[in-house]
């Protein structure tokens, strides 16, 4: 039971990370209103593919907001992340607590305080699926992923992509993933993940740096 719960907790965090590396992030807050069905999804997908292919690395600060029905106040966390093609990612919470997730090729490292846990994606079906999704993400193919039903909307300012999981493992705790893209440059403005309980997590970004050199040491855990 404990291992199963741990896998779900880690998977929810990783799923957010994989969506993040689809394209470059922006710190504009999108409002979910006045959206209509997207007119031309083919052009939209092509623009995202071009953006993904042109992005070799991302470094950014992030602010995460988590809303839990059992709590009256939202949980605000802040941190930093690095991404480097083809399969290197570091997601680090800095406040209010320290927590680190690193993906290095086919290995996943979780550091909680002083404890470090290591997972091999090839030995865990769920982690293997997440790792494969990451590769699809960096190649710009995540919107063609068969594990999701995807609906496309737009208003004057944003494209909205709503992803509903089809895979049994993800359906057990994720209801929808919503991504808001700025129409001016096809970058992500905001990502919101809603769980079956209607609790949700949203993430916004700031001080992003694109295609700058990132040392491989950022993707190791000590």
DAGIRA-V442170 format. One record per backbone hydrogen bond with DSSP energy under -0.5 kcal/mol. NH is the residue of the N-H (numbers start at 1). CO is the residue of the C=O. E is the energy in kcal/mol with one decimal. If there is no record, write none. Layout:
BEGIN
{{NH:CO:E} {NH:CO:E}}
END
This chain:
BEGIN
{{5:1:-2.4} {6:2:-2.6} {7:3:-2.3} {8:4:-1.8} {9:5:-2.3} {10:6:-2.6} {11:7:-2.5} {12:8:-2.1} {13:9:-1.6} {14:10:-2.7} {15:11:-2.8} {16:12:-1.5} {17:13:-1.5} {18:14:-2.4} {19:15:-1.8} {20:16:-1.8} {21:17:-1.4} {22:19:-1.4} {23:20:-0.7} {26:188:-3.1} {33:31:-2.0} {36:154:-2.8} {38:152:-2.0} {44:40:-1.5} {45:41:-2.6} {46:42:-1.9} {47:43:-2.2} {48:44:-1.9} {49:45:-2.2} {50:46:-2.2} {51:47:-2.2} {52:48:-2.6} {53:49:-2.4} {54:50:-1.4} {55:52:-1.3} {56:54:-0.7} {58:83:-2.1} {59:209:-1.9} {60:81:-2.1} {61:206:-2.5} {62:79:-2.0} {63:204:-2.6} {64:77:-3.3} {65:202:-3.0} {66:75:-2.6} {67:200:-2.9} {68:66:-0.6} {71:68:-1.8} {75:66:-2.9} {76:74:-0.6} {77:64:-2.6} {77:75:-0.5} {78:95:-2.7} {79:62:-2.0} {80:92:-2.4} {81:60:-2.7} {82:90:-2.5} {83:58:-2.5} {84:88:-2.5} {85:56:-2.5} {88:84:-1.7} {89:103:-2.5} {90:82:-2.7} {91:101:-3.0} {92:80:-2.7} {92:90:-0.5} {93:91:-0.5} {93:99:-3.2} {94:78:-2.8} {95:78:-1.9} {99:93:-1.5} {100:111:-2.3} {101:91:-2.4} {102:109:-2.5} {103:89:-2.8} {104:102:-0.5} {104:107:-2.7} {105:87:-2.6} {107:104:-1.7} {108:119:-2.7} {109:102:-3.0} {110:117:-2.7} {111:100:-2.6} {112:110:-0.6} {112:115:-2.5} {113:98:-0.6} {113:111:-0.6} {115:112:-1.7} {117:110:-3.1} {119:108:-2.8} {121:106:-2.4} {121:119:-0.6} {123:120:-1.6} {124:121:-0.8} {128:124:-2.7} {129:125:-2.0} {130:126:-1.9} {131:127:-2.7} {132:128:-2.4} {133:129:-1.9} {134:130:-1.9} {135:131:-1.7} {136:132:-2.0} {137:133:-2.3} {138:134:-2.5} {139:135:-1.2} {140:137:-1.6} {141:136:-3.2} {142:136:-0.6} {144:141:-1.9} {145:142:-1.6} {148:145:-1.3} {149:164:-3.2} {150:148:-0.5} {151:162:-2.4} {153:160:-2.9} {154:36:-2.6} {155:158:-2.4} {159:181:-2.5} {160:153:-2.7} {161:179:-2.6} {162:151:-2.6} {162:160:-0.5} {163:161:-0.6} {163:177:-3.2} {164:149:-3.1} {164:162:-0.5} {165:163:-0.5} {166:147:-3.9} {167:147:-1.2} {171:167:-2.7} {172:168:-1.1} {173:170:-1.7} {174:170:-2.7} {175:194:-3.0} {176:194:-1.5} {177:163:-2.1} {178:192:-3.1} {179:161:-2.5} {180:190:-2.4} {181:159:-3.2} {181:179:-0.5} {182:187:-2.9} {183:157:-2.4} {185:182:-0.7} {186:182:-2.2} {188:24:-2.2} {189:180:-4.3} {190:180:-1.0} {191:203:-1.4} {192:178:-2.5} {193:201:-3.1} {194:176:-2.8} {194:192:-0.5} {195:199:-3.1} {196:173:-0.8} {198:195:-2.2} {200:67:-1.6} {201:193:-2.4} {202:65:-2.6} {203:191:-2.0} {204:63:-2.2} {205:26:-0.6} {206:61:-1.8} {209:59:-2.8} {211:57:-2.5} {218:215:-1.7} {219:216:-1.9} {220:217:-1.2}}
END
